[in-house]
């Protein structure tokens, strides 16, 4: 019986070690206001205007080009745990303290991390965030039409997964101690 229990615990632990999961950022269902900013985070960029609030739904573009005034050279698509900037023209952004977008979320869980996705074709860009806002700074960056910049929001393990893994390891340790 103990061999079966140990085997099951080992299998459970191996399963959770082999299959990493990420927490859902929970952006779906929240609302977002998008604002183009240039040359700093306090100044509205160009002829842009804040757009929104828009409910984040998947699939679909939350901010399509030219509508409603935030973008003139690309689209923004937001999923539950990603923000995708898809440029519609190839260009190099002017260099300034800030040249990009501010996305402010309402009704979403606190944002704890935002990183450039490894599948993104964009070179490292300046990303900053607060608990409810993401700033994407493309100052001096060159983008290619149709090649997305992908940002992962909250790519950290779920607390429940970590707790289950800890419980499995504790069970293995207890079974080993009991055998000795």
N, C-alpha and C positions, 0 to 999 in steps of 0.2 A: 504494500500500500504506500509506504514512504517513497519507494522508487517511482511510482506513478505520480505522486504528488510533486516530487522533485522534478521529474520530467516535464510535467505540465507548467510548473513555475519557470523552468529554464526556457521552455518554448514561448511562454508569454513574454519573458524578458527579451528574448531574441527578436520576437516580433516587433516589439516597441523600439528596439535599437535599430532594426533594419528599415523600418518605415517611419521616417521623420514626418511629423505633421506640423502645420503652422496654424496659428490662431487666425480666425477670421477677423479682419479689421472691423467688420460690421458697417462698412460704408453704404451698403445697399439699404435703401429705405430712408437714409438721412437726406438732408437738403444741403446744397452747396451754393456758395456765391463765388464766382470767378472774377478776378480783377487783373487786367494787364498793368504791369508797373514798369516805369522807366523814367528817369535814370537812377531812381532809388526806391525803397519800399514805401515811401510816403507820397510819391507822385504818380498819378494816373498816366499810363503810357500812351503816347500818340493821340489818336482820336478815339481810343477805346473807352468803354464805360463798364462799370461793374455789371455783370450778368447774373441773373438769378433773383431769388432763390429757385433752384431747380432740384427736383427730387432725383436722387441717384437710382437709376433703374438699369438692369442688365438684361438683354443686350441693348446696345444703342449708344450713340454719342450724346453726352450730356451737353457739350459745347461744340456744335458743328461750326465750320468756318463761316464767318460773316454773320452768325446768328447767335445770340442777340447782342452784337457789338463787341464781344470780348476778343474774338479772333479774326485776323485778316490773312493768316498764312498757315492755318492748320486746324486740327480738331483735337478735342480732349475727350477721352473715353474713361470712365471710372467704373471699376468692377468692385467686388466686395473687398478685395485686398490689393488692388493695383490702380495706379493712375498712368494712363498712356497718352503721350503727346505725339500726334501723328502730323508732321509738317506736310503741307500741300505744295510748297515751293522749296527749292534748294536755296539756301542763303547762309550768310554769316551774320550773327547778331552783333549789333554795335557794342563796343566795350563801355561799360559804365559800372557803377557800384552795384546796380541791379537792373537786369533786363529780362523779364520773364513774367511769371504768373503767381498770383496768390489765390489759393483755393481754401475757403473757410467753410468748415462743415458744422452743421447743427444736427443734433439728435444721433450722433455717432459716438461710439465709445472713445475714450481718450486715445489720441495717437501717441504711441510710445517709441516708434522707430520708422524711418523712411530711408530706403537704400536704393541705389541704382540696380535694377535687375541684371543678372549676368547675361541674359538673352538680349539686352538692349544694345543697339548698335552705336549709341551715343557715347562719346568719351566721357569720363567722369565730369559731372556737373555739380554745381553748388546746390545742395539741398538743405533747407533748414525747416524746422517745424516747431509748433507749440502743441498743446494738447488738442487743439481744434483747427489748426491752420497749417497748410503746407505751402512753402515758398519754393518755386522751381526757377533757378537763375540760369539763363542761357547766355549771359554776357560773354561775348567774344567767341562763342561756339559756332561751329559750322554744322548745319543740318542738311539732310538730303530728303527730297520729297518722297513721301511714302515709307520712309524708314523710321519706325517709332522709337521714342525714348520711353522706356518702361520703368516705373518706380514701384517697388514693393512697399506696402504699408503694413507695419507691425509684423515682420517676418520672424516671430519668436515662437517657441513651442507653447502649446496650450498648457495652462496650469494643470488641467485634468490629466493630460498625457504624462506630465512629469510626476504627478502624484501616483499614477498607476505604475509607472516605471519604478519609483521609489518603493512602493508596496511590494512589487515583484522581487526586487533585490533584497528587501528585508526578509521576505519569505524564504528566499534561497539561503540567506545567512542563517536564519533560524533552523532550517532543515539541516544545514551543514553542522551547526553547533549541536543539534540534537543527536546527530549520528556519532559525534565524538564523545 
